Amino acid sequence: MSRAAAAALALLAGVGGLLQAQEEPGDVARSVLVADSAGDWATLLRLAHPDALREFRGFQVLQLRLLGDTAGAAGQAADSSDSTQHREFAERRVQMQRAILDSVYHVPDVETLARLAPDSVAARWLRATRTRSDSATTPVPRARYVGVVRVDDTLAYAVVVRTVPRPAGPVPEPLRDVIQQEERPEVMVLRRLAAGWRSMLDGTSLSNAAVADDPLADD
């Protein structure tokens, strides 16, 4: 074998080893956490498992449907002496749903949201929450990678510790006897696809998404 051919094989072997190292589940978990902390949503979505994005869309659609379903509250109000309060509560829920659909997802109704591509739903939520967190004074939870347990060639679990900083100022009296957990362990599920290892996004911003994080929450 010529020296040139041997050098080429060695180079290819080195590149292959580098690519294999980059595709390890632990490396993907680290990259996901770094992207989440830095607000690099393009990388976060690229490393997300499709099932994680579909689950996120389904969760948001379900919550918004329940938020706009005021039939139960209206029925309860008919037999209540405080029907005005129930009516105001129902109106508030509808107002909140409308605000989220308009300012976060930019769609006319929940059914349109359900038809959007899962990555588009996640990207819109991330963009809206990032804009809000940039202008807020509330500390943002961060996560760090601890280690990974590889079950087989298609499944792995990464241990993530999520730091939950205490808000500034004194702790309210009702909460003073409650243990303030500053570090919360979580398990990130990683599954291997043809394109490589992908994360189910446990321990990231998307895994903690809730309708409570809406544009009217500070009103």
WOUR-V259245 format. One record per pair of residues at least 12 apart in sequence whose C-alpha atoms are under 7 Angstrom apart, sorted by the first residue. I is the first residue (numbers start at 1). J is the second residue. If there is no record, write none. Layout:
BEGIN
I;J  I;J
END
This chain:
BEGIN
23;196  23;197  25;156  25;190  25;197  26;147  26;148  26;158  28;197  29;158  29;199  30;145  32;44  32;47  33;143  33;144  33;204  36;204  36;205  37;142  45;119  47;198  47;199  48;198  48;199  48;200  48;201  49;198  49;199  49;200  52;200  52;201  53;118  53;119  53;122  54;118  57;118  57;121  61;110  61;113  61;114  63;211  64;97  64;110  65;110  67;93  67;94  67;97  68;93  68;94  68;97  70;90  73;86  73;90  74;87  96;216  99;215  100;214  100;215  104;124  104;125  104;128  105;121  105;124  105;125  138;167  139;165  139;167  141;162  141;163  141;164  141;165  142;162  142;163  142;164  143;160  143;161  143;162  143;163  143;203  144;160  144;161  144;162  145;159  145;160  145;161  146;159  146;160  147;159  154;191  154;192  155;190  155;191  155;192  156;189  156;190  156;191  157;187  157;188  157;189  157;190  158;187  158;188  158;189  159;186  159;187  159;188  160;185  160;186  160;187  160;188  160;203  161;183  161;184  161;185  161;186  162;183  162;184  162;185  162;203  163;182  163;183  163;184  164;182  164;183  165;182  186;203  187;202  188;200  188;201  188;202  188;203  189;202
END
